[in-house]
Amino acid sequence: MDRAAESPDTFDLTVIGGGLAGSEAAWQAAEAGCRVRLVEMKPRRFSPAHKSPFLGELVCSNSLRSDAPDSAVGLLKEELRRAGSLVMAAADRTRVPAGKALAVDRNRFAAEITAALEAHPRVEIVRDEATALPDTGWVIVATGPLTSDALAAELRARIGTGYLHFYDAIAPIVLGESLDRTVVFAASRYQEGGGDYLNCPMDEAAYRRFVEALLAAEKVPLRDFERAAYFEGCLPIEVMAERGPETLRFGPMKPVGLVDPRTGRTPHAVVQLRREDLEGTLWNMVGFQTKLKWHEQERVFRMIPGLERAEFVRLGSIHRNTFVCAPRVLTPALRLRADPRIFLAGQLSGVEGYVESTAMGLLAGRNAARLARGLPGL
Ligand SMILES: Cc1cc2nc3c(=O)[nH]c(=O)nc-3n(C[C@H](O)[C@H](O)[C@H](O)COP(=O)(O)OP(=O)(O)OC[C@H]3O[C@@H](n4cnc5c(N)ncnc54)[C@H](O)[C@@H]3O)c2cc1C
């Protein structure tokens, strides 16, 4: 959808993105009396994480985390319920047993949100990608961490240097039964917490070979648009290795505080594995987020002592996570300082998480509706 497709006489507010924040924003504004146009690019176009044509899709876990009112996220849920949240109502109706957490049947949850918005007399849903920001009218942009490239470029041009995008990193997971237990040893650093981690010890020669292989391995190239700084606290291991031969040994492969019981000595370097499940069937390679191609990950990581026959149930990756530097770019009411008729909501506005994104949608939707109806903004 480009600018030419607009017809602002027929609606008061455009919401771009029908995820958690956009669905909530559209609902709140429509309930407040606004005519809302909700623009969602699915199913014409899917981000790398979205799979379902429904609005309000949960991209990963089906848990909205704790429902206990003495936790921050539980309290936020209760506030959302009392404020008439569409997303929370759908979550409560589709919940599945999960202890203190609020987990949902993801398909029924998203289907309920979609049906409610489709049935709303003041909501028009347009299934198309927004490639530009509308030139007129009130707008809420809630296109999430995987905002499509064209719109992300337009946003960046609109707000300039204060606009950031970083990356979320995923480390590989190996199957416990594929580890060589005659090599790996259980221990926690400085013996704190018992033997919670498994450790793959490396001598100096093995470490050097590993770093060389890592540097030479094929990587997934970044697209031009993605060329931005990585988050320093979460660098891909190959980027760390490029900084110097010893960098990994002082980073995720540091051996300090670990003694190999078979030698009685601290290894030259260590790869730590952290439990993914209570049974210890799955182990996460700590700090091993990477942009290596998948077949290269298998080849290079099997050079690690103890992982020679490792079976990987998940390989590492790094994906874009688009959001703005809110204190610089947004007013406290989530309006762009550079163009106050445009609101940002959801993860794009700098929060993280399903419930937090929903809450930002509720705030933006209510506030935009007030302004659209000539009332003072909140
Ligand atoms: C891979 C991944 C896993 C995550 N896992 C979790 C988790 O387990 N738990 C958790 O609490 N949080 C998780 N998050 C973080 C985040 O809270 C969620 O992504 C959350 O869904 C964000 O809500 P949102 O409404 O801002 O964006 P989204 O829910 O992503 O919704 C954005 C919508 O905008 C649409 N869109 C994008 N660009 C355009 C465009 N140009 N035109 C029209 N439509 C467009 C998309 O198709 C999508 O429907 C995860 C994030 C990612 C990327």
The ligand as a Tripos MOL2 file, in Angstrom:
@<TRIPOS>MOLECULE
LIG
   53    58     1     0     0
SMALL
NO_CHARGES

@<TRIPOS>ATOM
      1 C1         11.5180  -14.1550   16.8010 C.3       1 LIG1
      2 C2         10.9010  -13.4390   17.9660 C.ar      1 LIG1
      3 C3         10.4840  -14.1590   19.0760 C.ar      1 LIG1
      4 C4          9.8880  -13.4970   20.1680 C.ar      1 LIG1
      5 N1          9.4650  -14.2330   21.2210 N.ar      1 LIG1
      6 C5          8.8310  -13.6370   22.2540 C.ar      1 LIG1
      7 C6          8.3100  -14.4200   23.3330 C.ar      1 LIG1
      8 O1          8.4230  -15.6370   23.3320 O.2       1 LIG1
      9 N2          7.6920  -13.7710   24.3480 N.ar      1 LIG1
     10 C7          7.5420  -12.4110   24.3680 C.ar      1 LIG1
     11 O2          6.9470  -11.8870   25.3210 O.2       1 LIG1
     12 N3          8.0370  -11.6430   23.3530 N.ar      1 LIG1
     13 C8          8.6770  -12.2190   22.3070 C.ar      1 LIG1
     14 N4          9.1890  -11.4660   21.2800 N.ar      1 LIG1
     15 C9          9.2130  -10.0150   21.4220 C.3       1 LIG1
     16 C10         7.9610   -9.1800   21.1020 C.3       1 LIG1
     17 O3          7.3190   -8.8630   22.2730 O.3       1 LIG1
     18 C11         6.9870   -9.7630   20.1650 C.3       1 LIG1
     19 O4          7.6220   -9.7620   18.9240 O.3       1 LIG1
     20 C12         5.6440   -8.9940   20.0730 C.3       1 LIG1
     21 O5          4.8400   -9.7350   19.2090 O.3       1 LIG1
     22 C13         5.7450   -7.5530   19.6060 C.3       1 LIG1
     23 O6          4.4580   -7.0280   19.3760 O.3       1 LIG1
     24 P1          4.2040   -5.9460   18.2310 P.3       1 LIG1
     25 O7          2.7360   -5.7650   18.1220 O.co2     1 LIG1
     26 O8          5.0400   -4.7580   18.5000 O.co2     1 LIG1
     27 O9          4.7600   -6.6020   16.9040 O.3       1 LIG1
     28 P2          4.2500   -7.9130   16.1230 P.3       1 LIG1
     29 O10         3.4720   -8.7900   17.0260 O.co2     1 LIG1
     30 O11         5.4490   -8.4470   15.4370 O.co2     1 LIG1
     31 O12         3.2410   -7.3290   15.0460 O.3       1 LIG1
     32 C14         3.6670   -6.5320   13.9720 C.3       1 LIG1
     33 C15         2.7290   -6.7620   12.8080 C.3       1 LIG1
     34 O13         3.0250   -5.7960   11.7980 O.3       1 LIG1
     35 C16         3.0150   -6.4320   10.5310 C.3       1 LIG1
     36 N5          3.8500   -5.6230    9.6330 N.ar      1 LIG1
     37 C17         5.1910   -5.4570    9.6350 C.ar      1 LIG1
     38 N6          5.5640   -4.5670    8.6990 N.ar      1 LIG1
     39 C18         4.4260   -4.1580    8.0800 C.ar      1 LIG1
     40 C19         4.1420   -3.2420    7.0320 C.ar      1 LIG1
     41 N7          5.1060   -2.5430    6.4270 N.pl3     1 LIG1
     42 N8          2.8530   -3.0750    6.6300 N.ar      1 LIG1
     43 C20         1.8410   -3.7630    7.2300 C.ar      1 LIG1
     44 N9          2.0530   -4.6520    8.2300 N.ar      1 LIG1
     45 C21         3.3300   -4.8310    8.6610 C.ar      1 LIG1
     46 C22         3.5180   -7.8320   10.8030 C.3       1 LIG1
     47 O14         3.0930   -8.7370    9.8050 O.3       1 LIG1
     48 C23         2.8780   -8.1210   12.1670 C.3       1 LIG1
     49 O15         1.6170   -8.7240   12.0300 O.3       1 LIG1
     50 C24         9.7590  -12.0820   20.1680 C.ar      1 LIG1
     51 C25        10.1910  -11.3700   19.0500 C.ar      1 LIG1
     52 C26        10.7310  -12.0290   17.9540 C.ar      1 LIG1
     53 C27        11.1450  -11.2370   16.7540 C.3       1 LIG1
@<TRIPOS>BOND
     1     1     2 1
     2     2     3 ar
     3     2    52 ar
     4     3     4 ar
     5     4     5 ar
     6     4    50 ar
     7     5     6 ar
     8     6     7 ar
     9     6    13 1
    10     7     8 2
    11     7     9 ar
    12     9    10 ar
    13    10    11 2
    14    10    12 ar
    15    12    13 ar
    16    13    14 ar
    17    14    15 1
    18    14    50 ar
    19    15    16 1
    20    16    17 1
    21    16    18 1
    22    18    19 1
    23    18    20 1
    24    20    21 1
    25    20    22 1
    26    22    23 1
    27    23    24 1
    28    24    25 2
    29    24    26 1
    30    24    27 1
    31    27    28 1
    32    28    29 2
    33    28    30 1
    34    28    31 1
    35    31    32 1
    36    32    33 1
    37    33    34 1
    38    33    48 1
    39    34    35 1
    40    35    36 1
    41    35    46 1
    42    36    37 ar
    43    36    45 ar
    44    37    38 ar
    45    38    39 ar
    46    39    40 ar
    47    39    45 ar
    48    40    41 1
    49    40    42 ar
    50    42    43 ar
    51    43    44 ar
    52    44    45 ar
    53    46    47 1
    54    46    48 1
    55    48    49 1
    56    50    51 ar
    57    51    52 ar
    58    52    53 1
@<TRIPOS>SUBSTRUCTURE
     1 LIG1         1 GROUP 0 **** ****
